[in-house]
Every structure is written in structure tokens, then in C-alpha cells.
């Protein structure tokens, strides 16, 4: 059909013969190769069987690369999560003494607020504790931070020389 259209254009515009003859020839060539069962793939005419073989090899290679990429992404995600958790653990351990002192001050203030029946202060202190625990849980993506706090509490007696054995 396209070849016929080009022939009609050639009859209508005879000066385009030099250009259209090459196009008509290459179109006729392509139609005859396609009609004989060949496929134009990567700039070459190949048989359908070769094409199916090449496409199968390409698909297998893509599957292999996909699996390798997913494995690398999984390892990268695990490494970044471990790195983030170790950084958070270092921060918590670095600040563990200050966290313990602040916890002791918080506890004393809570006891004073409860003894003086200052419910506003007691509520504020409970909400502030919940906010700090929530921040740690968010920053650590879970309750793993409690492990470091407990380890810090176990080392608390070593801070006071008269508690040493």
C-alpha cells in the first residue's frame, strides 16, 4: 500500500523520482523480507527463530539483573538501617549520663508535684515523658533505644564511688 502511494506520488511529481526510487526500492525490499518471515531487529534482518532466541536471552539477562539489583538494594537498605541504628545508639550512650540525670530530676519533680497535689505539674511531667519516649521511638524506629537506657541504668552504680564493691 505504501509502495503504491509512493508510485502515485512519483507519477504526480516526476522530479522526485531520484529520491523516491531509492525509498521505493528499500520499502519493496523490507516488505519482501517481512513477508518471507524475517524480523528487523537491532538494525538487521533475522529469522523469527533467531529473534525469539535473542529476545529470550535478553529477558533472562534482564531477570538476572533485576534479581541482582533487588539483592543489592536489600543489602544497602539493611546497611543503612544498621548504620542509622548504630549512630542512634552512639548518641544515646554518649548522652546516657545526662539522660539519667534528667530522668532523676524528672522523677524528683514528679514526686514533688504529686506530694503537693499539683495535678497540672504532674500532668505536664507525664506528658513530657511520653513526648521524650515518643521522640526516641520515632528516631530509633522502634523500642530498641530502651536496651541502651537499661544498659546505662546498670552502669549507674559505677558513677558513685561509695557504691563500688
C-alpha positions in Angstrom: 0.0 0.0 0.0 2.8 2.4 0.9 4.7 1.4 -2.2 1.6 2.2 -4.3 1.2 5.5 -2.6 4.8 6.4 -3.3 4.3 5.3 -7.0 1.3 7.7 -7.2 3.4 10.5 -5.7 6.1 9.7 -8.3 3.6 10.0 -11.1 2.3 13.2 -9.7 5.7 14.7 -9.1 8.1 13.3 -11.7 11.1 15.5 -10.4 11.1 13.4 -7.1 12.0 10.2 -9.0 15.6 10.2 -7.9 14.8 10.4 -4.2 11.7 8.2 -4.3 13.2 5.4 -6.4 15.6 4.6 -3.5 12.8 4.8 -1.0 10.5 2.6 -3.1 13.3 0.0 -3.6 14.1 -0.2 0.1 10.4 -0.4 1.0 9.9 -3.2 -1.5 12.9 -4.9 -0.1 11.6 -4.6 3.5 8.2 -5.8 2.5 9.6 -8.9 0.8 11.8 -9.7 3.7 9.0 -9.3 6.2 6.7 -11.4 4.0 9.2 -14.2 4.0 9.1 -14.3 7.8 12.1 -12.2 8.8 12.2 -9.7 11.5 14.1 -6.4 11.6 15.9 -6.4 15.0 18.7 -4.1 16.1 19.4 -2.9 12.6 19.5 -6.4 10.9 17.0 -8.7 9.3 17.0 -12.1 11.1 14.6 -15.0 11.2 11.8 -15.3 13.7 13.5 -18.2 15.5 16.7 -16.1 15.9 14.6 -13.2 17.1 12.8 -15.4 19.7 16.1 -16.8 20.9 17.6 -13.3 21.2 14.6 -11.9 23.0 14.6 -14.9 25.4 18.3 -14.3 26.1 17.6 -10.6 26.7 14.7 -11.4 29.0 16.8 -13.9 31.0 19.6 -11.3 31.3 17.1 -8.7 32.5 15.6 -11.0 35.1 19.1 -11.8 36.3 20.0 -8.1 36.5 16.7 -7.4 38.3 17.4 -10.1 40.9 20.9 -8.8 41.4 19.7 -5.2 41.7 17.0 -6.2 44.2 19.6 -8.0 46.3 21.9 -5.0 46.2 19.1 -2.7 47.2 18.1 -5.0 50.1 21.7 -5.1 51.3 22.0 -1.3 51.0 18.8 -0.9 53.0 20.0 -3.2 55.7 23.4 -1.5 55.8 21.8 2.0 56.0 19.4 0.8 58.7 22.2 -0.7 60.8 24.3 2.5 60.3 21.4 4.7 61.4 20.7 2.5 64.4 24.4 2.4 65.4 24.5 6.2 65.2 21.4 6.5 67.3 22.9 4.0 69.8 26.1 6.1 70.0 24.1 9.2 70.6 22.1 7.6 73.4 25.2 6.1 75.0 27.0 9.4 74.7 24.2 11.2 76.4 23.3 8.4 78.8 24.6 10.1 81.9 22.7 13.3 81.0 19.6 11.2 80.3 19.9 9.5 83.6 20.4 12.8 85.5 17.4 14.3 83.6 15.4 11.2 84.4 16.3 11.5 88.1 15.4 15.2 88.1 12.1 14.4 86.3 11.3 11.7 88.9 12.0 14.1 91.8 9.8 16.8 90.2 7.0 14.3 89.7 7.2 13.1 93.3 7.1 16.8 94.5 4.2 17.5 92.2 2.3 14.5 93.5 3.1 15.3 97.1 2.0 18.9 96.7 -1.1 17.7 94.8 -0.2 19.9 91.8 -2.0 17.9 89.2 -1.2 20.4 86.4 2.6 19.9 87.0 2.2 16.2 87.3 0.2 16.0 84.1 2.8 18.2 82.4 5.6 15.9 83.6 3.8 12.7 82.4 3.1 14.3 79.0 6.7 15.4 78.7 8.0 11.9 79.5 5.6 10.5 76.9 6.9 13.0 74.3 10.6 12.2 75.0 9.9 8.4 74.8 7.9 9.0 71.6 10.8 11.0 70.1 13.3 8.2 70.9 10.9 5.6 69.5 10.5 7.7 66.3 14.2 8.4 65.9 15.1 4.7 66.6 12.2 3.3 64.6 11.1 1.2 67.4 11.8 0.5 71.1 15.4 -0.6 70.6 16.5 2.5 72.5 15.3 1.0 75.7 18.1 -1.5 75.6 20.7 1.3 75.8 18.8 3.0 78.6 18.7 -0.2 80.6 22.5 -0.7 80.0 23.0 2.9 81.2 21.0 2.2 84.3 23.0 -0.9 85.0 26.2 1.2 84.9 24.7 3.9 87.2 26.3 2.4 90.4 29.8 2.8 88.9 29.3 6.6 88.8 29.2 6.7 92.6 32.5 5.6 94.1 30.9 4.6 97.5 28.6 2.0 95.7 31.6 0.2 94.3 32.5 -3.1 95.8 
